[in-house]
Amino acid sequence: MSGKAISGRTAFVAMLGDPVVQVKSPAAFAAWAAEADRDAVMIPVHVAPQDLPATLQALRGWQNCAGAVITYPHKLAAADALDSWTEAVMLTGACNVVKRLSDGRLEGHMTDGQGFASALASKGHVLTGRDALLVGAGGAGSAIALALLDAGVGRLVIRDRTAARAVELIARLTRARPESAVTATPPGDFACALACNATPVGMGGDPAHPWPLEDLPPGCIVADIVPEPAETPWITAARARGHPIQTGPEMVAGQMPAITSFLFPNGAATAQECPA
């Protein structure tokens, strides 16, 4: 909430996921709205996968709705239900924010990669020319992979429990960034400087580790995108081993400027000013 009462003038953004109890974006959005003095609110909406197409179709007619933020597990499916896409969506095949245009058409964007890279940069981490490991080739993983390549990582290894999905993402990234080195198998001299979990492993306190910490060298940054708990068991264990860490909520905070500028390109945040 922005601190103001919700009225017919309030612009709202739907947060679509399954589940949504773990999401952190509404609180980050509320902080932005309060600081920017915007009459806007983000509302979590629990939507099952089979109901996502109908929900997005309904969004076209919600005239005080600026759009939607998309979270697990809908990022890949949402991209297929839109009318237009930014380059980030076309390259990754995934979407995490949808803008409702004035004629009811829906445009998709992907900011997970921007948020992840922004959080890294805020801590002074530079990965240019260094090796990185990404576990998870889904929607968020695809965006993070692209952001890491654009940040100049030397070699990127992508793993997923569904091997074919990792192979497909590697092929797509190789076409988009042919100068980059992306593979599913760590080279023999792989010196991992960053290990990122882009899977749901760890959500809700799940004690499983997405990657063995004992396989990571000292000083390797250990990052997780899981929003709840703020520090997953994997992150807690990594901290105890002396690794620099990055959490899911830090990624959420890092991408909020990109989300709000996409949804409100003119700074608009009232129902009358919203695309409607």
Stockholm file with secondary structure:
# STOCKHOLM 1.0

chainA/1-276         MSGKAISGRTAFVAMLGDPVVQVKSPAAFAAWAAEADRDAVMIPVHVAPQDLPATLQALRGWQNCAGAVITYPHKLAAADALDSWTEAVMLTGACNVVKRLSDGRLEGHMTDGQGFASALASKGHVLTGRDALLVGAGGAGSAIALALLDAGVGRLVIRDRTAARAVELIARLTRARPESAVTATPPGDFACALACNATPVGMGGDPAHPWPLEDLPPGCIVADIVPEPAETPWITAARARGHPIQTGPEMVAGQMPAITSFLFPNGAATAQECPA
#=GR chainA/1-276 SS CCSSCCCTTBEEEEEEESSCTTCCHHHHHHHHHHHHTCCEEEEEEECCGGGHHHHHHHHTTCTTEEEEEECTTCHHHHHTTCSEECHHHHHHSCCSEEEECTTSCEEEECCHHHHHHHHHHHTTCCCTTCEEEEECCSHHHHHHHHHHHHTTCSEEEEECSSHHHHHHHHHHHHHHCTTSEEESSCCTTCCEEEEEECSSTTGGGCCCCSSCGGGSCTTCEEEECCCSSSSCHHHHHHHHTTCCEECHHHHHHHHHHHHHHHHCTTSCCBTTTSCC
#=GC SS_cons         CCSSCCCTTBEEEEEEESSCTTCCHHHHHHHHHHHHTCCEEEEEEECCGGGHHHHHHHHTTCTTEEEEEECTTCHHHHHTTCSEECHHHHHHSCCSEEEECTTSCEEEECCHHHHHHHHHHHTTCCCTTCEEEEECCSHHHHHHHHHHHHTTCSEEEEECSSHHHHHHHHHHHHHHCTTSEEESSCCTTCCEEEEEECSSTTGGGCCCCSSCGGGSCTTCEEEECCCSSSSCHHHHHHHHTTCCEECHHHHHHHHHHHHHHHHCTTSCCBTTTSCC
//
